[in-house]
Amino acid sequence: MKTKITELFNIEHPIIQGGMHYVGFAELAAAVSNAGGLGIITGLTQKTPEDLANEIARCKDMTDKPFGVNLTFLPGFMAPPYPEYIKAIVDGGVKIVETAGRSPEAYMPALKDAGITVIHKCTSVRHSLKAEKIGCDAVSVDGFECGGHPGEDDIPNMILLPRAAEELSIPFVASGGIGNGKQLVAALALGADGINMGTRFIATKEAPVHQNVKDALVKASELDTRLIMRPLRNTERVLLNEPVQRIMDMESGKGDAMTIEDIKELVAGVYPKVMIDGEMEAGAWSCGMVAGLIHDIPSCQQLVDNIMNEASEIINNRFKAFA
Ligand SMILES: Cc1cc2nc3c(=O)[nH]c(=O)nc-3n(C[C@H](O)[C@H](O)[C@H](O)COP(=O)(O)O)c2cc1C
């Protein structure tokens, strides 16, 4: 399939694997890129810029196809040395960066001077327009359904995507809640030029996470995610478990008086325990509503092929029957 996104990133299929903390290692990024999509290494999962340089080198050993690095911009007080991470990306010859979190504005000159294509992930039309204005090449429009941080506007993709299409001049991919070919076709119909998936890619053979995590996704339904940390204006969609229930109880008890200190042990340092050790009750971890559509653990190649075959069947057969 040829879209503005496949052209921009020089990939076969308009399918991106979004950066995911303690999931987006070289193994997954390479598997997605080898399957014809765009795999992305999660920059900050690597504890130092040197570690990121090694991870990029490992990924290059596993694929000749384009792949990217995610840089998530955290609030100022906990900022890692971003210029050094960017240097590791540039020196590693990576030409695609997915930015997320805060605006990448301060780092755009460094990225663009190095000839890097930047796709910024954001959760609203106004942030997408800002990304366009500061020179991002594309945006990933992340709807309310998404795993991770959906922002505070709560606009689902059925509205958010056509609104983005009304306003944006740069290409965008639909992100959040997507896991199959029907949804790829829907995203294209709503004005996107491709899709970005997080949660769906965790339940794949190559995702380097504990089997318990993959099994939990297959078992979960669309009713099993919850939003936490809204009182902190840092809303996150996570899979319901006992620690998440405790966070929600704390939120209803303390309301806006709640601070990060109140829930720190339930949200900080959780990812290695869940993703690597398979401790499913270690704390809160991001998961999207698309869990309800995850029924198997295919290879990345099978997943991408299934999505593309389903999309092509809909476009070529189902739609033709309506015409
Ligand atoms: C376990 C997990 C960890 C994530 N970590 C990050 C991250 O570190 N940085 C980031 O920009 N997005 C992160 N995301 C968001 C994804 O890149 C993607 O935008 C989101 O998962 C899309 O929604 P979906 O899960 O419904 O496909 C994470 C998502 C999940 C499920």
The ligand as a MOL file (V3000), in Angstrom:
LIG
                    3D

  0  0  0     0  0            999 V3000
M  V30 BEGIN CTAB
M  V30 COUNTS 31 33 0 0 0
M  V30 BEGIN ATOM
M  V30 1 C 3.2340 -0.5010 27.7540 0
M  V30 2 C 3.2450 0.7970 27.0060 0
M  V30 3 C 4.3060 1.6760 27.1980 0
M  V30 4 C 4.3420 2.8800 26.4850 0
M  V30 5 N 5.4280 3.7070 26.6460 0
M  V30 6 C 5.5180 4.8470 25.8900 0
M  V30 7 C 6.6740 5.6780 25.9670 0
M  V30 8 O 7.6160 5.4120 26.7180 0
M  V30 9 N 6.7110 6.7790 25.1770 0
M  V30 10 C 5.6950 7.0990 24.3150 0
M  V30 11 O 5.7860 8.0890 23.6020 0
M  V30 12 N 4.5850 6.3310 24.2380 0
M  V30 13 C 4.4750 5.2190 24.9900 0
M  V30 14 N 3.3670 4.4120 24.8710 0
M  V30 15 C 2.2970 4.7910 23.9030 0
M  V30 16 C 2.4640 4.0770 22.5520 0
M  V30 17 O 3.6110 4.4820 21.8710 0
M  V30 18 C 1.2430 4.3340 21.6360 0
M  V30 19 O 1.1160 5.7180 21.4080 0
M  V30 20 C -0.0380 3.8070 22.2300 0
M  V30 21 O 0.1890 2.5490 22.8050 0
M  V30 22 C -1.1250 3.7230 21.1630 0
M  V30 23 O -2.2860 3.1850 21.6930 0
M  V30 24 P -2.6610 1.6220 21.6370 0
M  V30 25 O -1.9240 1.0020 22.7810 0
M  V30 26 O -4.1130 1.6060 21.8180 0
M  V30 27 O -2.1940 1.0780 20.3210 0
M  V30 28 C 3.2880 3.2270 25.5990 0
M  V30 29 C 2.2180 2.3320 25.4430 0
M  V30 30 C 2.1820 1.1330 26.1210 0
M  V30 31 C 1.0060 0.2220 25.9130 0
M  V30 END ATOM
M  V30 BEGIN BOND
M  V30 1 1 1 2
M  V30 2 1 2 3
M  V30 3 2 2 30
M  V30 4 2 3 4
M  V30 5 1 4 5
M  V30 6 1 4 28
M  V30 7 2 5 6
M  V30 8 1 6 7
M  V30 9 1 6 13
M  V30 10 2 7 8
M  V30 11 1 7 9
M  V30 12 1 9 10
M  V30 13 2 10 11
M  V30 14 1 10 12
M  V30 15 2 12 13
M  V30 16 1 13 14
M  V30 17 1 14 15
M  V30 18 1 14 28
M  V30 19 1 15 16
M  V30 20 1 16 17
M  V30 21 1 16 18
M  V30 22 1 18 19
M  V30 23 1 18 20
M  V30 24 1 20 21
M  V30 25 1 20 22
M  V30 26 1 22 23
M  V30 27 1 23 24
M  V30 28 2 24 25
M  V30 29 1 24 26
M  V30 30 1 24 27
M  V30 31 2 28 29
M  V30 32 1 29 30
M  V30 33 1 30 31
M  V30 END BOND
M  V30 END CTAB
M  END
